[in-house]
Each structure stands twice: as structure tokens, then as C-alpha cells.
Amino acid sequence: MSDNLSSSKELQNSIEKIMKKVQYENYDEWVTNFAINLSNIWNEKSAKSLQPLINENFQNEEESAIVIGRGPSIEKYEQLKILADSDYQGTIVCCDGKLSDALKAGVTPDKFHKFFVTTIDPYKDIKKHYDHEIINTYGSKIKGIFTVIANPNAVECARQSGIQIHWMHSLLDYNEGEKSLNYLSALMIRAKDNNHRLPAIQTGGNVGTSSWFIAWQILKCTTVALIGINHGWEESDSWEKIMSHGNMLETKNVDKNSPSFKKLFKTIHNPDFNCNCILDPLFQFYSEALKEFISRSPEWLNTINATEGGSIFGERIKSMKFRDFLNNFNY
Amino acid sequence: MKTNFKKNNSNSSESNEKTSDFVIQGHKVPEKKLTKEEFEEYIVSSGAKGSFMVYRSEKKDEELGLEEL
């Protein structure tokens, strides 16, 4: 590693190493979460049970899904309202942070029967995503997919609302073998029933990318559309918001023309939607990872970006307006 | 997402310095020659703490997930 971060690939590798290091600062919390969750994991379903039956030719039935994130385009283009007014027949995979907004907008399991919510982050703050009266109204008709290291209070809040809990692993350290948390937690989950096996997904660092993986890896949808997955900021967003990754915190003494600033906060042009967006270092990390995994995904999978903005474009990604997706992929 | 950001309401002389560096929670990000260490300091300060890493393996297919574990 050279002293200067001179290329985007080098930058990405550096970020991945940093994120790995940062991640392990929370290792104890994850192990604690898993230990508290374990008795429920034994008694509740594996997310594997959500997989559709594969036909005799081992080919997936044509099935589409919409992944709902909470990027700014979803409000800008009123995409929840568009979806609520549609007769879409496919699967909804909603990130936890957008669940209450989706329900309030009329995107409900009463209208869309194949309705899933996903939780990846293991932190106690996630509970707030499930602590809404409207989730109590619809919870029993929603299937939740949770990582085994999710915060137990967050899972319990979802459980109390009636959400049916389904468990999965998030891949952390399985490459490190039999002493890895992934391996040991799987062993403990199978302690009572060796058939109680859970799928393990790549998170890509965030719940949006995880939901894309869940849509095709677990739910086996052959077409996955993204809305609200900007992985970037709007040019109209304040620098205060951008520089603090959305936390609206004070920054100062910023020379936005400096080379290092431009390296950290890149403005890129999205040719598919003919718009610009700004990537902070975290969104650079998320965006590069998701684009990489889409490019490496199985040939039978179509990924459609209907976000109408943001940084996700390129190899194996078809971009279109959300209305066009609903008109052409209603299955 | 968790963050290490804290509001900096300080009116210290540092905040009044004319400089091209920017300051977040007391950390300066220099204008030139961004090093790995400086970048790491920035990432941790800017909200990366609490995020997940990307899972990497020598078995590249494994990076796309496992049917069951």
C-alpha cells in the first residue's frame, strides 16, 4: 500500500481493510446478540424456508421483486405512491428503515401479499424502525428476515408487532474456518436439529445491498428492481448532510476545491438517468461493492435500477424509470 | 447507522484558522497526500463505525452467499 491513495481501486481496497478493522470493534456486541437470540433461532424458522420450490429442471420461475431503500430519490419521485397505486404482483423486499414509510404510503401486505422486511445492522438503534403503530397493524402479514446477530430488542419489537421472524447468517468471517463466528454460530444453531440450517448472505456493508442479495439468493427472484438505492447524495443536499453521512452535523474550514476533498467527496455523472450525484467515502464503498456483485451475479438474474438517480449503473445493470418497470415486469 | 460525529460548537482559535484543511470532531484532513492512516481516521469519524465490511474469501463464489450453513 502506497502512502497516497491514488486510484479508486486502491481506495476501495483500503476502505475494505478499514471497515474490517472497524467492524471487529463491535465483535463482543455481536456475540452477545447471537447468544441472546439463540433460543429463538432454535424455535423460529430459517430464511431458507422462504425459498420457492425449484421445478424439476432446477430452473427458477420468472418472478420479480422490488427492493425498497431509503435513498432520496424515492421521495423525490414519489415512488411509494406510484407503487401503492399500481397492481404490481411481485415480491416486495423492504429495508427496515423504510418500512413504516412504505406502509403509511399504502405499500402494505394487504395489497402486496409477498411482503418482506430485512434487518442486517446489529445495533440497538434498529429497534426504532419497528416501533411504529402502523407496523403493529400489518405486522402479522409481513415476513421478517433477520441476521442472527441482530439486536435482540429490535427483533423482539418486530416479533411483538406480529412480524414472522426468519433467520439467516450474514457472512463475516467464514473464510477463517472452524473458529470463525459464522462457523461456530451455525454449529450452535444446529445443536438441537442438524437440519436447522440458515442461508448466509453477503451484506455488501448495508441493508440495501443485503436486500438485493436476499431477493435473489434466498427468494430466488429472477428480476430484482431497486428503488431508493441511491448510494449517493443529491447535488441539492447540503454539504453539512453530505460530509456527515446524513447526520446533519457541523463541519468547518472546508475547502471544497482541494484535491483531497474532491477525492473524498466525488461528484459523478449517472449517464443512465443523466444526473449527478455526490459520493461520500461510505457511499463510494457501498456503491463499488454493489456494482461489483451485480456484475458477478448469475446470468439468470436481471438487476434493474429504477431509483432514477444515484450511483448504481454499469455492467449488468439496466436502468429505467420506475413506472416503466411496473409496466413491463409485473410478475 | 452509528456515527462518531459529534457537533463541534467550539469557537476555539483552531476553528478560526484560515486553512484548507477541514475539521470533523477535531480531526483535520490535510489537503494533500492523503495517507491510509488519515483516511482511516476520517472514515471512523464520519460514520463508518457500525457498518459492515464486505465479506471476502479465496473462494470467490462464496462471496455471493451460501445456500445454507
Contacts between the chains, C-beta under 8 A, distances in Angstrom:
chain1	res1	chain2	res2	distance
A	1	B	36	5.9
A	3	B	33	6.7
A	3	B	35	5.2
A	3	B	36	7.4
A	4	B	33	5.6
A	4	B	34	6.7
A	4	B	35	7.2
A	5	B	34	5.6
A	5	B	35	7.8
A	5	B	36	6.9
A	5	B	39	6.2
A	11	B	39	7.9
A	14	B	36	5.6
A	14	B	39	6.3
A	14	B	40	8.0
A	15	B	39	7.8
A	15	B	43	6.8
A	16	B	53	6.3
A	16	B	54	5.5
A	16	B	56	7.1
A	18	B	39	7.2
A	18	B	40	4.8
A	18	B	43	5.2
A	18	B	44	7.6
A	18	B	48	7.0
A	19	B	43	7.7
A	19	B	48	6.3
A	19	B	51	6.3
A	19	B	52	7.3
A	19	B	53	4.0
A	19	B	54	7.2
A	20	B	53	4.4
A	21	B	40	7.6
A	22	B	43	7.3
A	22	B	44	6.1
A	22	B	48	5.5
A	22	B	49	5.4
A	22	B	51	7.3
A	22	B	53	7.8
A	23	B	51	7.6
A	23	B	52	6.3
A	23	B	53	4.9
A	25	B	49	6.9
A	26	B	49	7.9
A	26	B	50	7.1
A	46	B	68	7.7
A	48	B	67	7.4
A	48	B	68	5.7
A	120	B	52	6.9
A	121	B	1	7.3
A	121	B	50	7.1
A	121	B	52	7.7
A	123	B	2	5.9
A	123	B	50	5.9
A	125	B	2	7.0
A	169	B	66	7.8
A	169	B	69	5.3
A	170	B	52	6.9
A	171	B	55	3.9
A	171	B	62	7.7
A	171	B	63	7.8
A	171	B	65	6.9
A	171	B	66	7.3
A	172	B	52	7.8
A	172	B	53	7.8
A	172	B	55	6.6
A	174	B	55	7.4
A	174	B	57	7.1
A	174	B	62	7.1
A	174	B	66	7.6
A	174	B	69	7.3
A	175	B	55	7.5
A	175	B	56	7.0
A	175	B	57	4.0
A	175	B	58	6.7
A	175	B	59	7.5
A	175	B	62	7.2
A	182	B	69	6.6
A	183	B	69	7.9
A	186	B	69	4.3
A	197	B	68	3.8
A	197	B	69	6.3
A	198	B	68	6.5
A	198	B	69	6.0
A	199	B	65	6.8
A	199	B	66	6.7
A	199	B	67	6.1
A	199	B	68	5.8
A	199	B	69	7.4
A	200	B	65	6.0
A	200	B	66	4.2
A	200	B	68	7.5
A	200	B	69	4.4
A	201	B	65	4.5
A	202	B	54	7.3
A	202	B	55	5.3
A	202	B	63	5.8
A	202	B	64	6.0
A	202	B	65	5.2
A	203	B	52	4.7
A	203	B	54	7.7
A	203	B	55	7.1
A	204	B	52	7.9
A	204	B	54	6.0
A	205	B	51	5.5
A	205	B	52	4.9
A	205	B	53	6.5
A	205	B	54	5.7
A	206	B	51	6.7
A	206	B	52	7.1
A	213	B	64	7.7
A	213	B	65	5.9
A	217	B	64	7.2
A	217	B	65	4.5
A	243	B	22	7.6
A	243	B	24	7.1
A	243	B	46	7.4
A	244	B	3	7.1
A	244	B	5	5.1
A	244	B	24	7.5
A	244	B	46	6.8
A	244	B	47	6.9
A	245	B	1	7.0
A	245	B	3	6.7
A	245	B	5	7.9
A	245	B	46	5.7
A	245	B	47	3.8
A	246	B	1	7.9
A	246	B	47	7.9
A	247	B	3	5.2
A	247	B	5	5.3
A	247	B	47	6.5
A	249	B	3	7.7
A	249	B	5	4.4
A	249	B	6	7.2
A	249	B	7	5.5
A	249	B	8	8.0
A	249	B	24	7.9
A	250	B	7	5.2
A	250	B	8	5.5
A	250	B	9	7.1
A	251	B	22	6.0
A	251	B	23	7.3
A	251	B	24	5.7
A	252	B	8	7.0
A	252	B	15	5.6
A	252	B	22	7.0
A	252	B	23	5.7
A	253	B	15	6.8
A	253	B	17	6.8
A	253	B	19	5.6
A	253	B	20	7.9
A	253	B	21	6.2
A	253	B	22	5.4
A	253	B	23	5.3
A	254	B	22	4.0
A	255	B	19	7.9
A	255	B	20	3.8
A	255	B	21	7.7
A	255	B	22	7.0
A	255	B	31	6.7
A	258	B	20	5.1
A	258	B	31	4.3
A	258	B	32	8.0
A	259	B	31	6.8
A	259	B	32	6.6
A	260	B	29	6.0
A	260	B	30	6.4
A	260	B	31	5.3
A	260	B	32	6.6
A	260	B	34	4.9
A	261	B	22	7.0
A	261	B	29	7.8
A	261	B	31	7.8
A	263	B	34	6.4
A	264	B	29	7.1
A	264	B	34	7.7
A	264	B	42	7.0
A	280	B	46	7.0
A	281	B	39	7.6
A	281	B	42	7.0
A	281	B	43	5.8
A	281	B	46	6.6
A	281	B	48	7.6
A	282	B	43	7.5
A	282	B	46	7.0
A	282	B	47	6.2
A	282	B	48	5.9
A	282	B	51	6.8
A	285	B	48	8.0
A	285	B	54	7.8
A	289	B	54	4.8
A	293	B	63	7.7
A	293	B	64	6.7
A	296	B	60	7.9
A	296	B	63	7.9
A	296	B	64	6.6
A	297	B	64	7.1
